[in-house]
Amino acid sequence: MRTDAPIELFFYPTANPKKITIMLEECGLPYELRFVNIARGEQFKPEFLRLSPNNRVPAIVDPQGPDGRPISIFESGAILQYLGDKTGRFYPREMRQRVSVNEWLFWQVGGLGPMSGQQHHFSAFAVEKLPYAIQRYTDEVNRLYGVMDIRLGEVPFLAGDYSIADMAAFPWIIHAEAVGQSLADFPNLKRWFEEVGARPAVVKGCAVGAELRGSMDDEARKWAFNQRARKA
């Protein structure tokens, strides 16, 4: 097997897959996109579900896994950790530093991402506008931005040094206004956002696949918002 075989990235140009393109670009790892059209239900195809049983992008297949055999990984946080361990970059091995990175990585995947997603759903996509839901999630995203702002007034990056925690959070701040926030209210967060956003790998990683994003038509809404449990 080729030792330089590219990583396969199963991708749609939304926030979570952008974390992975940023990391791949930062590390200089060769990769190939495998476009999964989530607006047309391709995330439910059996071949994709074998890689990502939660029917979400991103997922990767690394032909050169830790034992020299292919490995597939789903969930963006797990992928970032794997790539950090694979390359020895942006994911420190020293335990105290690693714990700090993990804290902020898990903070993002458990809070910033889901709450931002819920705010955007209820404010932009819900057929019935529910003021309580919009306010609830707008306020929670505001609180989370405040948490970042306080932290980034103490350290230059979320875990001290630039790491996968910053890569995880950055794509969720790109559209701050779309989730009811203004970076002008969070000066430390704004400083961080501008600094991270100026990194060449971040610029390139965020631009990957932008032309592949479709519109939110009725078919896309069906696949995005009207899902029920799959039966075995």
C-alpha positions in Angstrom: 0.0 0.0 0.0 1.2 3.5 -0.8 2.4 5.3 2.3 1.5 8.7 0.7 -2.1 7.6 -0.2 -4.4 10.6 0.5 -6.9 10.6 3.3 -10.5 10.4 2.1 -12.7 13.2 3.6 -16.4 12.7 3.4 -17.6 16.3 3.2 -20.2 18.9 2.8 -19.3 22.6 3.1 -20.7 23.2 6.5 -19.0 24.1 9.8 -18.1 20.7 11.1 -16.3 19.5 8.0 -14.5 22.8 7.8 -12.7 21.9 11.0 -11.2 18.9 9.2 -10.1 20.8 6.1 -8.4 23.4 8.3 -6.5 20.7 10.2 -5.5 18.8 7.0 -4.2 22.0 5.5 -2.4 23.0 8.7 -0.7 19.6 8.7 0.0 19.5 5.0 -1.6 16.1 4.7 -2.8 15.0 1.3 -6.5 14.4 1.1 -9.3 13.9 -1.4 -12.9 15.1 -1.0 -15.7 12.6 -1.1 -18.8 14.9 -1.5 -21.8 13.8 0.4 -24.8 15.7 -0.7 -26.7 16.0 2.5 -29.3 18.1 0.8 -30.3 15.0 -1.2 -30.1 12.4 1.5 -26.8 10.8 0.5 -25.8 10.7 4.2 -28.4 7.9 4.6 -26.8 5.6 1.9 -25.6 2.3 3.4 -22.0 2.8 2.2 -21.8 6.1 4.1 -23.6 4.8 7.2 -20.9 2.1 7.5 -18.4 4.9 8.0 -20.7 7.3 9.9 -23.5 5.6 11.7 -24.8 8.9 13.0 -25.5 9.9 9.3 -23.5 13.1 9.7 -20.4 14.6 8.0 -17.5 14.7 8.3 -16.0 11.3 8.3 -12.6 10.2 7.1 -10.8 7.1 5.8 -7.1 7.0 6.4 -5.6 4.3 4.1 -2.5 4.4 6.4 -3.9 3.8 9.8 -2.0 3.4 13.0 -1.2 -0.3 12.3 -0.6 0.3 8.6 -4.2 -0.7 7.7 -7.1 1.6 6.7 -9.1 3.2 9.5 -12.4 5.1 9.3 -13.4 7.7 11.8 -16.5 9.7 12.3 -17.3 12.7 14.6 -15.3 15.9 14.0 -13.7 16.0 17.5 -12.5 12.4 17.2 -11.1 13.1 13.7 -9.2 16.1 15.0 -7.7 14.1 17.9 -6.7 11.3 15.5 -5.0 13.7 13.1 -3.3 15.4 16.0 -1.9 12.1 17.2 -1.0 11.0 13.7 1.0 14.1 12.9 2.1 15.1 16.4 0.8 18.6 15.7 -1.7 20.9 17.4 -2.6 18.3 20.0 0.0 18.2 22.7 1.2 15.0 24.3 2.1 16.6 27.6 -0.9 15.7 29.8 -1.8 19.1 31.3 -1.7 20.8 27.9 -3.7 18.0 26.4 -6.3 18.2 29.1 -6.7 21.9 28.3 -7.1 21.2 24.6 -9.7 18.5 25.3 -11.7 20.8 27.6 -12.1 23.4 24.9 -12.6 20.9 22.2 -15.4 19.1 24.1 -16.8 22.5 25.0 -17.2 23.3 21.4 -18.7 20.0 20.2 -21.1 19.9 23.2 -22.0 23.5 23.4 -21.0 26.1 20.8 -21.8 24.0 17.8 -25.2 22.6 18.9 -26.5 25.8 20.4 -25.4 27.8 17.3 -27.1 25.2 15.1 -30.3 25.4 17.1 -30.4 29.2 17.0 -29.9 29.2 13.3 -32.6 26.6 12.7 -35.3 28.4 14.7 -34.4 31.9 13.4 -33.8 31.0 9.8 -35.4 27.7 8.8 -38.3 26.9 11.1 -41.6 27.2 9.3 -43.2 28.4 12.5 -41.3 31.2 14.2 -41.2 30.6 17.9 -40.0 33.7 19.8 -39.2 31.7 22.9 -37.0 29.3 21.1 -35.2 32.0 19.1 -34.6 34.0 22.3 -33.5 30.9 24.2 -30.9 29.9 21.8 -29.8 33.5 21.0 -29.1 34.1 24.7 -27.3 30.8 25.0 -25.0 31.5 22.1 -24.4 34.9 23.6 -23.4 33.3 26.9 -21.0 31.0 25.1 -19.4 33.9 23.1 -19.0 35.5 26.5 -17.2 32.4 27.8 -14.8 32.6 24.9 -14.3 36.3 25.3 -13.3 35.9 29.0 -10.9 33.0 28.2 -9.3 34.8 25.3 -8.7 37.8 27.5 -6.4 35.5 29.5 -4.6 33.5 26.8 -4.0 34.1 23.1 -5.8 30.9 22.0 -8.4 28.7 23.7 -6.0 26.2 25.2 -3.1 28.6 25.5 -1.3 27.7 22.2 -3.0 27.3 18.9 -4.5 23.9 18.7 -7.3 21.7 17.4 -9.6 23.4 19.9 -9.3 26.7 17.9 -9.8 24.9 14.6 -13.0 23.3 16.1 -14.4 26.6 17.3 -13.5 28.9 14.4 -16.0 27.7 11.7 -18.8 28.3 14.2 -17.9 32.0 14.7 -17.7 32.8 10.9 -21.4 33.6 10.7 -21.8 35.3 14.1 -24.5 37.7 12.8 -26.6 34.8 11.5 -26.9 33.5 15.1 -27.8 36.9 16.5 -24.3 38.0 17.7 -21.9 40.9 17.0 -18.2 40.4 17.5 -18.0 44.1 18.4 -19.5 43.1 21.7 -16.6 40.6 22.3 -13.3 42.3 21.7 -11.1 39.4 22.8 -13.0 37.0 20.7 -12.8 39.4 17.8 -9.0 39.6 18.1 -8.8 35.8 18.2 -11.1 35.4 15.2 -9.1 37.8 13.1 -5.8 36.2 14.1 -7.0 32.7 13.4 -8.8 33.7 10.2 -5.6 35.2 8.8 -3.7 31.9 8.9 -3.2 30.7 5.3 -4.3 27.1 6.2 -7.5 28.4 7.7 -8.2 30.6 4.7 -7.7 27.7 2.4 -9.5 25.1 4.6 -12.6 27.3 4.9 -12.7 27.8 1.1 -12.6 24.1 0.2 -15.7 23.0 -1.6 -17.6 26.3 -1.2 -18.9 25.8 -4.7 -20.6 22.5 -3.7 -23.1 24.1 -1.3 -26.7 24.0 -2.5 -29.7 26.1 -1.6 -32.1 25.2 1.2 -35.0 24.1 -1.1 -37.9 21.8 -0.1 -36.0 18.7 -0.8 -33.1 19.8 1.3 -35.5 20.8 4.2 -36.9 17.3 4.1 -33.6 15.6 4.6 -32.3 18.2 7.1 -35.2 18.6 9.4 -37.7 15.8 9.0 -35.7 12.9 10.2 -36.8 10.0 12.4 -35.0 7.1 13.9 -33.9 4.4 11.4 -35.0 0.9 12.2 -32.6 -2.0 12.0 
